[in-house]
Amino acid sequence: MSHTVTEKGTVTIPARIRKKYGLRKGSRVEFIETDGGVMLIPIAPLESLFGADAKSRDEVLEMVRELHKERRREASGEG
């Protein structure tokens, strides 16, 4: 599936994909460069990581940082 990048660098994410991954206006995504191109990864809002038995904010932030590092390693073929 291909789409055109606008003059401002915008690309429309198809509705089917937005729905599947819960992307809405204001949703955050991460771009990860790979040897073959770019991956677009939805980022869960930090608030959604906190539940009834949630760890401290700092522990959750560290977990998120580690997951991002792992994704980057996998995307670069090191994982």
mmCIF file of the N, C-alpha and C atoms, coordinates in Angstrom:
data_MODEL
# 
_entry.id   MODEL 
# 
loop_
_atom_site.group_PDB 
_atom_site.id 
_atom_site.type_symbol 
_atom_site.label_atom_id 
_atom_site.label_alt_id 
_atom_site.label_comp_id 
_atom_site.label_asym_id 
_atom_site.label_entity_id 
_atom_site.label_seq_id 
_atom_site.pdbx_PDB_ins_code 
_atom_site.Cartn_x 
_atom_site.Cartn_y 
_atom_site.Cartn_z 
_atom_site.occupancy 
_atom_site.B_iso_or_equiv 
_atom_site.pdbx_formal_charge 
_atom_site.auth_seq_id 
_atom_site.auth_comp_id 
_atom_site.auth_asym_id 
_atom_site.auth_atom_id 
_atom_site.pdbx_PDB_model_num 
ATOM 1   N N  . MET A 1 1  ? 0.857  -1.152 0.000  1.00 0.00 ? 1  MET A N  1 
ATOM 2   C CA . MET A 1 1  ? 0.000  0.000  0.000  1.00 0.00 ? 1  MET A CA 1 
ATOM 3   C C  . MET A 1 1  ? 0.911  1.224  0.000  1.00 0.00 ? 1  MET A C  1 
ATOM 4   N N  . SER A 1 2  ? 0.724  2.109  -0.933 1.00 0.00 ? 2  SER A N  1 
ATOM 5   C CA . SER A 1 2  ? 1.574  3.298  -1.010 1.00 0.00 ? 2  SER A CA 1 
ATOM 6   C C  . SER A 1 2  ? 0.740  4.558  -0.853 1.00 0.00 ? 2  SER A C  1 
ATOM 7   N N  . HIS A 1 3  ? 1.378  5.587  -0.304 1.00 0.00 ? 3  HIS A N  1 
ATOM 8   C CA . HIS A 1 3  ? 0.735  6.878  -0.099 1.00 0.00 ? 3  HIS A CA 1 
ATOM 9   C C  . HIS A 1 3  ? 1.736  7.968  -0.430 1.00 0.00 ? 3  HIS A C  1 
ATOM 10  N N  . THR A 1 4  ? 1.242  9.156  -0.684 1.00 0.00 ? 4  THR A N  1 
ATOM 11  C CA . THR A 1 4  ? 2.087  10.272 -1.077 1.00 0.00 ? 4  THR A CA 1 
ATOM 12  C C  . THR A 1 4  ? 2.396  11.157 0.125  1.00 0.00 ? 4  THR A C  1 
ATOM 13  N N  . VAL A 1 5  ? 3.647  11.581 0.219  1.00 0.00 ? 5  VAL A N  1 
ATOM 14  C CA . VAL A 1 5  ? 4.063  12.526 1.248  1.00 0.00 ? 5  VAL A CA 1 
ATOM 15  C C  . VAL A 1 5  ? 3.742  13.926 0.741  1.00 0.00 ? 5  VAL A C  1 
ATOM 16  N N  . THR A 1 6  ? 3.077  14.734 1.572  1.00 0.00 ? 6  THR A N  1 
ATOM 17  C CA . THR A 1 6  ? 2.714  16.093 1.163  1.00 0.00 ? 6  THR A CA 1 
ATOM 18  C C  . THR A 1 6  ? 3.924  17.017 1.264  1.00 0.00 ? 6  THR A C  1 
ATOM 19  N N  . GLU A 1 7  ? 3.736  18.239 0.804  1.00 0.00 ? 7  GLU A N  1 
ATOM 20  C CA . GLU A 1 7  ? 4.796  19.249 0.858  1.00 0.00 ? 7  GLU A CA 1 
ATOM 21  C C  . GLU A 1 7  ? 5.280  19.473 2.291  1.00 0.00 ? 7  GLU A C  1 
ATOM 22  N N  . LYS A 1 8  ? 4.378  19.349 3.249  1.00 0.00 ? 8  LYS A N  1 
ATOM 23  C CA . LYS A 1 8  ? 4.725  19.543 4.662  1.00 0.00 ? 8  LYS A CA 1 
ATOM 24  C C  . LYS A 1 8  ? 5.244  18.268 5.326  1.00 0.00 ? 8  LYS A C  1 
ATOM 25  N N  . GLY A 1 9  ? 5.385  17.183 4.572  1.00 0.00 ? 9  GLY A N  1 
ATOM 26  C CA . GLY A 1 9  ? 5.897  15.934 5.120  1.00 0.00 ? 9  GLY A CA 1 
ATOM 27  C C  . GLY A 1 9  ? 4.842  15.056 5.757  1.00 0.00 ? 9  GLY A C  1 
ATOM 28  N N  . THR A 1 10 ? 3.595  15.348 5.509  1.00 0.00 ? 10 THR A N  1 
ATOM 29  C CA . THR A 1 10 ? 2.496  14.590 6.095  1.00 0.00 ? 10 THR A CA 1 
ATOM 30  C C  . THR A 1 10 ? 2.116  13.402 5.221  1.00 0.00 ? 10 THR A C  1 
ATOM 31  N N  . VAL A 1 11 ? 1.816  12.284 5.860  1.00 0.00 ? 11 VAL A N  1 
ATOM 32  C CA . VAL A 1 11 ? 1.302  11.104 5.173  1.00 0.00 ? 11 VAL A CA 1 
ATOM 33  C C  . VAL A 1 11 ? 0.041  10.676 5.919  1.00 0.00 ? 11 VAL A C  1 
ATOM 34  N N  . THR A 1 12 ? -1.026 10.400 5.199  1.00 0.00 ? 12 THR A N  1 
ATOM 35  C CA . THR A 1 12 ? -2.257 9.938  5.831  1.00 0.00 ? 12 THR A CA 1 
ATOM 36  C C  . THR A 1 12 ? -2.153 8.446  6.113  1.00 0.00 ? 12 THR A C  1 
ATOM 37  N N  . ILE A 1 13 ? -2.390 8.074  7.366  1.00 0.00 ? 13 ILE A N  1 
ATOM 38  C CA . ILE A 1 13 ? -2.411 6.663  7.744  1.00 0.00 ? 13 ILE A CA 1 
ATOM 39  C C  . ILE A 1 13 ? -3.810 6.150  7.428  1.00 0.00 ? 13 ILE A C  1 
ATOM 40  N N  . PRO A 1 14 ? -3.926 5.085  6.649  1.00 0.00 ? 14 PRO A N  1 
ATOM 41  C CA . PRO A 1 14 ? -5.247 4.568  6.279  1.00 0.00 ? 14 PRO A CA 1 
ATOM 42  C C  . PRO A 1 14 ? -6.116 4.271  7.503  1.00 0.00 ? 14 PRO A C  1 
ATOM 43  N N  . ALA A 1 15 ? -7.423 4.505  7.364  1.00 0.00 ? 15 ALA A N  1 
ATOM 44  C CA . ALA A 1 15 ? -8.377 4.323  8.463  1.00 0.00 ? 15 ALA A CA 1 
ATOM 45  C C  . ALA A 1 15 ? -8.299 2.923  9.059  1.00 0.00 ? 15 ALA A C  1 
ATOM 46  N N  . ARG A 1 16 ? -8.150 1.909  8.220  1.00 0.00 ? 16 ARG A N  1 
ATOM 47  C CA . ARG A 1 16 ? -8.086 0.526  8.707  1.00 0.00 ? 16 ARG A CA 1 
ATOM 48  C C  . ARG A 1 16 ? -6.910 0.350  9.673  1.00 0.00 ? 16 ARG A C  1 
ATOM 49  N N  . ILE A 1 17 ? -5.774 0.942  9.353  1.00 0.00 ? 17 ILE A N  1 
ATOM 50  C CA . ILE A 1 17 ? -4.587 0.821  10.201 1.00 0.00 ? 17 ILE A CA 1 
ATOM 51  C C  . ILE A 1 17 ? -4.749 1.658  11.467 1.00 0.00 ? 17 ILE A C  1 
ATOM 52  N N  . ARG A 1 18 ? -5.304 2.874  11.332 1.00 0.00 ? 18 ARG A N  1 
ATOM 53  C CA . ARG A 1 18 ? -5.541 3.713  12.515 1.00 0.00 ? 18 ARG A CA 1 
ATOM 54  C C  . ARG A 1 18 ? -6.441 2.991  13.505 1.00 0.00 ? 18 ARG A C  1 
ATOM 55  N N  . LYS A 1 19 ? -7.502 2.373  12.989 1.00 0.00 ? 19 LYS A N  1 
ATOM 56  C CA . LYS A 1 19 ? -8.448 1.658  13.852 1.00 0.00 ? 19 LYS A CA 1 
ATOM 57  C C  . LYS A 1 19 ? -7.771 0.455  14.509 1.00 0.00 ? 19 LYS A C  1 
ATOM 58  N N  . LYS A 1 20 ? -7.040 -0.315 13.734 1.00 0.00 ? 20 LYS A N  1 
ATOM 59  C CA . LYS A 1 20 ? -6.387 -1.524 14.242 1.00 0.00 ? 20 LYS A CA 1 
ATOM 60  C C  . LYS A 1 20 ? -5.438 -1.213 15.395 1.00 0.00 ? 20 LYS A C  1 
ATOM 61  N N  . TYR A 1 21 ? -4.710 -0.089 15.293 1.00 0.00 ? 21 TYR A N  1 
ATOM 62  C CA . TYR A 1 21 ? -3.712 0.252  16.300 1.00 0.00 ? 21 TYR A CA 1 
ATOM 63  C C  . TYR A 1 21 ? -4.176 1.343  17.263 1.00 0.00 ? 21 TYR A C  1 
ATOM 64  N N  . GLY A 1 22 ? -5.451 1.714  17.187 1.00 0.00 ? 22 GLY A N  1 
ATOM 65  C CA . GLY A 1 22 ? -6.006 2.683  18.124 1.00 0.00 ? 22 GLY A CA 1 
ATOM 66  C C  . GLY A 1 22 ? -5.435 4.081  17.981 1.00 0.00 ? 22 GLY A C  1 
ATOM 67  N N  . LEU A 1 23 ? -5.045 4.448  16.777 1.00 0.00 ? 23 LEU A N  1 
ATOM 68  C CA . LEU A 1 23 ? -4.478 5.777  16.547 1.00 0.00 ? 23 LEU A CA 1 
ATOM 69  C C  . LEU A 1 23 ? -5.590 6.792  16.328 1.00 0.00 ? 23 LEU A C  1 
ATOM 70  N N  . ARG A 1 24 ? -5.516 7.876  17.058 1.00 0.00 ? 24 ARG A N  1 
ATOM 71  C CA . ARG A 1 24 ? -6.496 8.960  16.946 1.00 0.00 ? 24 ARG A CA 1 
ATOM 72  C C  . ARG A 1 24 ? -5.739 10.276 16.839 1.00 0.00 ? 24 ARG A C  1 
ATOM 73  N N  . LYS A 1 25 ? -6.465 11.347 16.627 1.00 0.00 ? 25 LYS A N  1 
ATOM 74  C CA . LYS A 1 25 ? -5.847 12.665 16.613 1.00 0.00 ? 25 LYS A CA 1 
ATOM 75  C C  . LYS A 1 25 ? -5.092 12.847 17.928 1.00 0.00 ? 25 LYS A C  1 
ATOM 76  N N  . GLY A 1 26 ? -3.842 13.219 17.838 1.00 0.00 ? 26 GLY A N  1 
ATOM 77  C CA . GLY A 1 26 ? -3.022 13.420 19.029 1.00 0.00 ? 26 GLY A CA 1 
ATOM 78  C C  . GLY A 1 26 ? -2.242 12.192 19.464 1.00 0.00 ? 26 GLY A C  1 
ATOM 79  N N  . SER A 1 27 ? -2.501 11.029 18.850 1.00 0.00 ? 27 SER A N  1 
ATOM 80  C CA . SER A 1 27 ? -1.738 9.824  19.187 1.00 0.00 ? 27 SER A CA 1 
ATOM 81  C C  . SER A 1 27 ? -0.270 10.056 18.846 1.00 0.00 ? 27 SER A C  1 
ATOM 82  N N  . ARG A 1 28 ? 0.600  9.448  19.640 1.00 0.00 ? 28 ARG A N  1 
ATOM 83  C CA . ARG A 1 28 ? 2.039  9.581  19.409 1.00 0.00 ? 28 ARG A CA 1 
ATOM 84  C C  . ARG A 1 28 ? 2.556  8.325  18.714 1.00 0.00 ? 28 ARG A C  1 
ATOM 85  N N  . VAL A 1 29 ? 3.507  8.521  17.812 1.00 0.00 ? 29 VAL A N  1 
ATOM 86  C CA . VAL A 1 29 ? 4.155  7.413  17.118 1.00 0.00 ? 29 VAL A CA 1 
ATOM 87  C C  . VAL A 1 29 ? 5.657  7.657  17.122 1.00 0.00 ? 29 VAL A C  1 
ATOM 88  N N  . GLU A 1 30 ? 6.405  6.602  16.923 1.00 0.00 ? 30 GLU A N  1 
ATOM 89  C CA . GLU A 1 30 ? 7.856  6.695  16.845 1.00 0.00 ? 30 GLU A CA 1 
ATOM 90  C C  . GLU A 1 30 ? 8.283  6.204  15.469 1.00 0.00 ? 30 GLU A C  1 
ATOM 91  N N  . PHE A 1 31 ? 9.230  6.903  14.868 1.00 0.00 ? 31 PHE A N  1 
ATOM 92  C CA . PHE A 1 31 ? 9.808  6.483  13.600 1.00 0.00 ? 31 PHE A CA 1 
ATOM 93  C C  . PHE A 1 31 ? 11.145 5.828  13.900 1.00 0.00 ? 31 PHE A C  1 
ATOM 94  N N  . ILE A 1 32 ? 11.326 4.612  13.413 1.00 0.00 ? 32 ILE A N  1 
ATOM 95  C CA . ILE A 1 32 ? 12.579 3.890  13.605 1.00 0.00 ? 32 ILE A CA 1 
ATOM 96  C C  . ILE A 1 32 ? 13.165 3.595  12.236 1.00 0.00 ? 32 ILE A C  1 
ATOM 97  N N  . GLU A 1 33 ? 14.387 4.078  12.025 1.00 0.00 ? 33 GLU A N  1 
ATOM 98  C CA . GLU A 1 33 ? 15.059 3.824  10.753 1.00 0.00 ? 33 GLU A CA 1 
ATOM 99  C C  . GLU A 1 33 ? 15.608 2.406  10.737 1.00 0.00 ? 33 GLU A C  1 
ATOM 100 N N  . THR A 1 34 ? 15.427 1.728  9.613  1.00 0.00 ? 34 THR A N  1 
ATOM 101 C CA . THR A 1 34 ? 15.973 0.388  9.409  1.00 0.00 ? 34 THR A CA 1 
ATOM 102 C C  . THR A 1 34 ? 16.805 0.417  8.138  1.00 0.00 ? 34 THR A C  1 
ATOM 103 N N  . ASP A 1 35 ? 17.507 -0.660 7.861  1.00 0.00 ? 35 ASP A N  1 
ATOM 104 C CA . ASP A 1 35 ? 18.280 -0.724 6.622  1.00 0.00 ? 35 ASP A CA 1 
ATOM 105 C C  . ASP A 1 35 ? 17.373 -0.608 5.405  1.00 0.00 ? 35 ASP A C  1 
ATOM 106 N N  . GLY A 1 36 ? 16.161 -1.129 5.513  1.00 0.00 ? 36 GLY A N  1 
ATOM 107 C CA . GLY A 1 36 ? 15.254 -1.147 4.379  1.00 0.00 ? 36 GLY A CA 1 
ATOM 108 C C  . GLY A 1 36 ? 14.270 0.003  4.312  1.00 0.00 ? 36 GLY A C  1 
ATOM 109 N N  . GLY A 1 37 ? 14.252 0.884  5.310  1.00 0.00 ? 37 GLY A N  1 
ATOM 110 C CA . GLY A 1 37 ? 13.290 1.978  5.290  1.00 0.00 ? 37 GLY A CA 1 
ATOM 111 C C  . GLY A 1 37 ? 13.012 2.510  6.675  1.00 0.00 ? 37 GLY A C  1 
ATOM 112 N N  . VAL A 1 38 ? 11.743 2.765  6.948  1.00 0.00 ? 38 VAL A N  1 
ATOM 113 C CA . VAL A 1 38 ? 11.326 3.357  8.217  1.00 0.00 ? 38 VAL A CA 1 
ATOM 114 C C  . VAL A 1 38 ? 10.141 2.577  8.773  1.00 0.00 ? 38 VAL A C  1 
ATOM 115 N N  . MET A 1 39 ? 10.176 2.303  10.075 1.00 0.00 ? 39 MET A N  1 
ATOM 116 C CA . MET A 1 39 ? 9.043  1.668  10.749 1.00 0.00 ? 39 MET A CA 1 
ATOM 117 C C  . MET A 1 39 ? 8.311  2.734  11.549 1.00 0.00 ? 39 MET A C  1 
ATOM 118 N N  . LEU A 1 40 ? 7.002  2.648  11.584 1.00 0.00 ? 40 LEU A N  1 
ATOM 119 C CA . LEU A 1 40 ? 6.157  3.552  12.362 1.00 0.00 ? 40 LEU A CA 1 
ATOM 120 C C  . LEU A 1 40 ? 5.579  2.742  13.514 1.00 0.00 ? 40 LEU A C  1 
ATOM 121 N N  . ILE A 1 41 ? 5.910  3.117  14.749 1.00 0.00 ? 41 ILE A N  1 
ATOM 122 C CA . ILE A 1 41 ? 5.498  2.361  15.922 1.00 0.00 ? 41 ILE A CA 1 
ATOM 123 C C  . ILE A 1 41 ? 4.584  3.223  16.790 1.00 0.00 ? 41 ILE A C  1 
ATOM 124 N N  . PRO A 1 42 ? 3.344  2.774  17.071 1.00 0.00 ? 42 PRO A N  1 
ATOM 125 C CA . PRO A 1 42 ? 2.479  3.524  17.982 1.00 0.00 ? 42 PRO A CA 1 
ATOM 126 C C  . PRO A 1 42 ? 3.079  3.531  19.389 1.00 0.00 ? 42 PRO A C  1 
ATOM 127 N N  . ILE A 1 43 ? 2.984  4.663  20.064 1.00 0.00 ? 43 ILE A N  1 
ATOM 128 C CA . ILE A 1 43 ? 3.471  4.784  21.432 1.00 0.00 ? 43 ILE A CA 1 
ATOM 129 C C  . ILE A 1 43 ? 2.264  4.890  22.351 1.00 0.00 ? 43 ILE A C  1 
ATOM 130 N N  . ALA A 1 44 ? 2.167  3.960  23.290 1.00 0.00 ? 44 ALA A N  1 
ATOM 131 C CA . ALA A 1 44 ? 1.054  3.989  24.248 1.00 0.00 ? 44 ALA A CA 1 
ATOM 132 C C  . ALA A 1 44 ? 1.237  5.175  25.181 1.00 0.00 ? 44 ALA A C  1 
ATOM 133 N N  . PRO A 1 45 ? 0.153  5.882  25.476 1.00 0.00 ? 45 PRO A N  1 
ATOM 134 C CA . PRO A 1 45 ? 0.264  6.981  26.443 1.00 0.00 ? 45 PRO A CA 1 
ATOM 135 C C  . PRO A 1 45 ? 0.771  6.442  27.774 1.00 0.00 ? 45 PRO A C  1 
ATOM 136 N N  . LEU A 1 46 ? 1.639  7.187  28.423 1.00 0.00 ? 46 LEU A N  1 
ATOM 137 C CA . LEU A 1 46 ? 2.226  6.747  29.683 1.00 0.00 ? 46 LEU A CA 1 
ATOM 138 C C  . LEU A 1 46 ? 1.150  6.400  30.706 1.00 0.00 ? 46 LEU A C  1 
ATOM 139 N N  . GLU A 1 47 ? 0.055  7.154  30.703 1.00 0.00 ? 47 GLU A N  1 
ATOM 140 C CA . GLU A 1 47 ? -1.013 6.899  31.666 1.00 0.00 ? 47 GLU A CA 1 
ATOM 141 C C  . GLU A 1 47 ? -1.572 5.487  31.532 1.00 0.00 ? 47 GLU A C  1 
ATOM 142 N N  . SER A 1 48 ? -1.577 4.941  30.316 1.00 0.00 ? 48 SER A N  1 
ATOM 143 C CA . SER A 1 48 ? -2.144 3.608  30.114 1.00 0.00 ? 48 SER A CA 1 
ATOM 144 C C  . SER A 1 48 ? -1.272 2.514  30.728 1.00 0.00 ? 48 SER A C  1 
ATOM 145 N N  . LEU A 1 49 ? -0.021 2.848  31.049 1.00 0.00 ? 49 LEU A N  1 
ATOM 146 C CA . LEU A 1 49 ? 0.870  1.865  31.656 1.00 0.00 ? 49 LEU A CA 1 
ATOM 147 C C  . LEU A 1 49 ? 0.638  1.731  33.156 1.00 0.00 ? 49 LEU A C  1 
ATOM 148 N N  . PHE A 1 50 ? -0.071 2.698  33.734 1.00 0.00 ? 50 PHE A N  1 
ATOM 149 C CA . PHE A 1 50 ? -0.321 2.671  35.170 1.00 0.00 ? 50 PHE A CA 1 
ATOM 150 C C  . PHE A 1 50 ? -1.652 1.998  35.453 1.00 0.00 ? 50 PHE A C  1 
ATOM 151 N N  . GLY A 1 51 ? -1.634 0.915  36.187 1.00 0.00 ? 51 GLY A N  1 
ATOM 152 C CA . GLY A 1 51 ? -2.856 0.206  36.555 1.00 0.00 ? 51 GLY A CA 1 
ATOM 153 C C  . GLY A 1 51 ? -2.973 0.144  38.065 1.00 0.00 ? 51 GLY A C  1 
ATOM 154 N N  . ALA A 1 52 ? -3.850 -0.715 38.533 1.00 0.00 ? 52 ALA A N  1 
ATOM 155 C CA . ALA A 1 52 ? -4.071 -0.836 39.975 1.00 0.00 ? 52 ALA A CA 1 
ATOM 156 C C  . ALA A 1 52 ? -2.806 -1.282 40.699 1.00 0.00 ? 52 ALA A C  1 
ATOM 157 N N  . ASP A 1 53 ? -1.986 -2.114 40.058 1.00 0.00 ? 53 ASP A N  1 
ATOM 158 C CA . ASP A 1 53 ? -0.768 -2.601 40.697 1.00 0.00 ? 53 ASP A CA 1 
ATOM 159 C C  . ASP A 1 53 ? 0.472  -2.020 40.016 1.00 0.00 ? 53 ASP A C  1 
ATOM 160 N N  . ALA A 1 54 ? 0.360  -0.801 39.515 1.00 0.00 ? 54 ALA A N  1 
ATOM 161 C CA . ALA A 1 54 ? 1.441  -0.171 38.754 1.00 0.00 ? 54 ALA A CA 1 
ATOM 162 C C  . ALA A 1 54 ? 2.673  0.069  39.617 1.00 0.00 ? 54 ALA A C  1 
ATOM 163 N N  . LYS A 1 55 ? 3.818  0.022  38.952 1.00 0.00 ? 55 LYS A N  1 
ATOM 164 C CA . LYS A 1 55 ? 5.080  0.333  39.615 1.00 0.00 ? 55 LYS A CA 1 
ATOM 165 C C  . LYS A 1 55 ? 5.227  1.845  39.666 1.00 0.00 ? 55 LYS A C  1 
ATOM 166 N N  . SER A 1 56 ? 6.290  2.293  40.265 1.00 0.00 ? 56 SER A N  1 
ATOM 167 C CA . SER A 1 56 ? 6.505  3.736  40.355 1.00 0.00 ? 56 SER A CA 1 
ATOM 168 C C  . SER A 1 56 ? 6.730  4.323  38.963 1.00 0.00 ? 56 SER A C  1 
ATOM 169 N N  . ARG A 1 57 ? 6.489  5.615  38.845 1.00 0.00 ? 57 ARG A N  1 
ATOM 170 C CA . ARG A 1 57 ? 6.630  6.313  37.564 1.00 0.00 ? 57 ARG A CA 1 
ATOM 171 C C  . ARG A 1 57 ? 8.030  6.100  36.983 1.00 0.00 ? 57 ARG A C  1 
ATOM 172 N N  . ASP A 1 58 ? 9.072  6.224  37.797 1.00 0.00 ? 58 ASP A N  1 
ATOM 173 C CA . ASP A 1 58 ? 10.441 6.070  37.311 1.00 0.00 ? 58 ASP A CA 1 
ATOM 174 C C  . ASP A 1 58 ? 10.699 4.667  36.773 1.00 0.00 ? 58 ASP A C  1 
ATOM 175 N N  . GLU A 1 59 ? 10.154 3.656  37.435 1.00 0.00 ? 59 GLU A N  1 
ATOM 176 C CA . GLU A 1 59 ? 10.328 2.282  36.963 1.00 0.00 ? 59 GLU A CA 1 
ATOM 177 C C  . GLU A 1 59 ? 9.650  2.084  35.617 1.00 0.00 ? 59 GLU A C  1 
ATOM 178 N N  . VAL A 1 60 ? 8.459  2.650  35.466 1.00 0.00 ? 60 VAL A N  1 
ATOM 179 C CA . VAL A 1 60 ? 7.737  2.528  34.199 1.00 0.00 ? 60 VAL A CA 1 
ATOM 180 C C  . VAL A 1 60 ? 8.498  3.248  33.094 1.00 0.00 ? 60 VAL A C  1 
ATOM 181 N N  . LEU A 1 61 ? 8.989  4.455  33.372 1.00 0.00 ? 61 LEU A N  1 
ATOM 182 C CA . LEU A 1 61 ? 9.758  5.187  32.364 1.00 0.00 ? 61 LEU A CA 1 
ATOM 183 C C  . LEU A 1 61 ? 10.997 4.403  31.941 1.00 0.00 ? 61 LEU A C  1 
ATOM 184 N N  . GLU A 1 62 ? 11.673 3.772  32.883 1.00 0.00 ? 62 GLU A N  1 
ATOM 185 C CA . GLU A 1 62 ? 12.851 2.973  32.550 1.00 0.00 ? 62 GLU A CA 1 
ATOM 186 C C  . GLU A 1 62 ? 12.468 1.773  31.684 1.00 0.00 ? 62 GLU A C  1 
ATOM 187 N N  . MET A 1 63 ? 11.331 1.139  31.987 1.00 0.00 ? 63 MET A N  1 
ATOM 188 C CA . MET A 1 63 ? 10.862 0.022  31.161 1.00 0.00 ? 63 MET A CA 1 
ATOM 189 C C  . MET A 1 63 ? 10.600 0.495  29.733 1.00 0.00 ? 63 MET A C  1 
ATOM 190 N N  . VAL A 1 64 ? 9.986  1.660  29.588 1.00 0.00 ? 64 VAL A N  1 
ATOM 191 C CA . VAL A 1 64 ? 9.697  2.204  28.261 1.00 0.00 ? 64 VAL A CA 1 
ATOM 192 C C  . VAL A 1 64 ? 10.995 2.471  27.515 1.00 0.00 ? 64 VAL A C  1 
ATOM 193 N N  . ARG A 1 65 ? 11.973 3.064  28.195 1.00 0.00 ? 65 ARG A N  1 
ATOM 194 C CA . ARG A 1 65 ? 13.270 3.332  27.550 1.00 0.00 ? 65 ARG A CA 1 
ATOM 195 C C  . ARG A 1 65 ? 13.916 2.031  27.069 1.00 0.00 ? 65 ARG A C  1 
ATOM 196 N N  . GLU A 1 66 ? 13.877 0.999  27.895 1.00 0.00 ? 66 GLU A N  1 
ATOM 197 C CA . GLU A 1 66 ? 14.469 -0.288 27.522 1.00 0.00 ? 66 GLU A CA 1 
ATOM 198 C C  . GLU A 1 66 ? 13.746 -0.911 26.326 1.00 0.00 ? 66 GLU A C  1 
ATOM 199 N N  . LEU A 1 67 ? 12.420 -0.811 26.302 1.00 0.00 ? 67 LEU A N  1 
ATOM 200 C CA . LEU A 1 67 ? 11.665 -1.336 25.163 1.00 0.00 ? 67 LEU A CA 1 
ATOM 201 C C  . LEU A 1 67 ? 12.021 -0.596 23.883 1.00 0.00 ? 67 LEU A C  1 
ATOM 202 N N  . HIS A 1 68 ? 12.182 0.708  23.971 1.00 0.00 ? 68 HIS A N  1 
ATOM 203 C CA . HIS A 1 68 ? 12.560 1.483  22.789 1.00 0.00 ? 68 HIS A CA 1 
ATOM 204 C C  . HIS A 1 68 ? 13.945 1.077  22.300 1.00 0.00 ? 68 HIS A C  1 
ATOM 205 N N  . LYS A 1 69 ? 14.881 0.877  23.230 1.00 0.00 ? 69 LYS A N  1 
ATOM 206 C CA . LYS A 1 69 ? 16.223 0.428  22.843 1.00 0.00 ? 69 LYS A CA 1 
ATOM 207 C C  . LYS A 1 69 ? 16.143 -0.925 22.142 1.00 0.00 ? 69 LYS A C  1 
ATOM 208 N N  . GLU A 1 70 ? 15.337 -1.822 22.707 1.00 0.00 ? 70 GLU A N  1 
ATOM 209 C CA . GLU A 1 70 ? 15.183 -3.155 22.126 1.00 0.00 ? 70 GLU A CA 1 
ATOM 210 C C  . GLU A 1 70 ? 14.590 -3.073 20.722 1.00 0.00 ? 70 GLU A C  1 
ATOM 211 N N  . ARG A 1 71 ? 13.582 -2.238 20.530 1.00 0.00 ? 71 ARG A N  1 
ATOM 212 C CA . ARG A 1 71 ? 12.986 -2.068 19.198 1.00 0.00 ? 71 ARG A CA 1 
ATOM 213 C C  . ARG A 1 71 ? 14.012 -1.557 18.204 1.00 0.00 ? 71 ARG A C  1 
ATOM 214 N N  . ARG A 1 72 ? 14.823 -0.604 18.643 1.00 0.00 ? 72 ARG A N  1 
ATOM 215 C CA . ARG A 1 72 ? 15.842 -0.059 17.740 1.00 0.00 ? 72 ARG A CA 1 
ATOM 216 C C  . ARG A 1 72 ? 16.862 -1.132 17.363 1.00 0.00 ? 72 ARG A C  1 
ATOM 217 N N  . ARG A 1 73 ? 17.276 -1.939 18.358 1.00 0.00 ? 73 ARG A N  1 
ATOM 218 C CA . ARG A 1 73 ? 18.227 -3.023 18.070 1.00 0.00 ? 73 ARG A CA 1 
ATOM 219 C C  . ARG A 1 73 ? 17.627 -4.011 17.075 1.00 0.00 ? 73 ARG A C  1 
ATOM 220 N N  . GLU A 1 74 ? 16.372 -4.396 17.296 1.00 0.00 ? 74 GLU A N  1 
ATOM 221 C CA . GLU A 1 74 ? 15.707 -5.335 16.395 1.00 0.00 ? 74 GLU A CA 1 
ATOM 222 C C  . GLU A 1 74 ? 15.581 -4.747 14.998 1.00 0.00 ? 74 GLU A C  1 
ATOM 223 N N  . ALA A 1 75 ? 15.245 -3.475 14.923 1.00 0.00 ? 75 ALA A N  1 
ATOM 224 C CA . ALA A 1 75 ? 15.069 -2.824 13.625 1.00 0.00 ? 75 ALA A CA 1 
ATOM 225 C C  . ALA A 1 75 ? 16.382 -2.724 12.867 1.00 0.00 ? 75 ALA A C  1 
ATOM 226 N N  . SER A 1 76 ? 17.488 -2.617 13.598 1.00 0.00 ? 76 SER A N  1 
ATOM 227 C CA . SER A 1 76 ? 18.781 -2.499 12.931 1.00 0.00 ? 76 SER A CA 1 
ATOM 228 C C  . SER A 1 76 ? 19.383 -3.865 12.619 1.00 0.00 ? 76 SER A C  1 
ATOM 229 N N  . GLY A 1 77 ? 18.686 -4.930 13.008 1.00 0.00 ? 77 GLY A N  1 
ATOM 230 C CA . GLY A 1 77 ? 19.163 -6.281 12.718 1.00 0.00 ? 77 GLY A CA 1 
ATOM 231 C C  . GLY A 1 77 ? 20.090 -6.827 13.777 1.00 0.00 ? 77 GLY A C  1 
ATOM 232 N N  . GLU A 1 78 ? 20.272 -6.107 14.875 1.00 0.00 ? 78 GLU A N  1 
ATOM 233 C CA . GLU A 1 78 ? 21.155 -6.557 15.949 1.00 0.00 ? 78 GLU A CA 1 
ATOM 234 C C  . GLU A 1 78 ? 20.450 -7.464 16.942 1.00 0.00 ? 78 GLU A C  1 
ATOM 235 N N  . GLY A 1 79 ? 19.095 -7.419 16.941 1.00 0.00 ? 79 GLY A N  1 
ATOM 236 C CA . GLY A 1 79 ? 18.326 -8.124 17.964 1.00 0.00 ? 79 GLY A CA 1 
ATOM 237 C C  . GLY A 1 79 ? 18.146 -9.543 17.677 1.00 0.00 ? 79 GLY A C  1 
# 
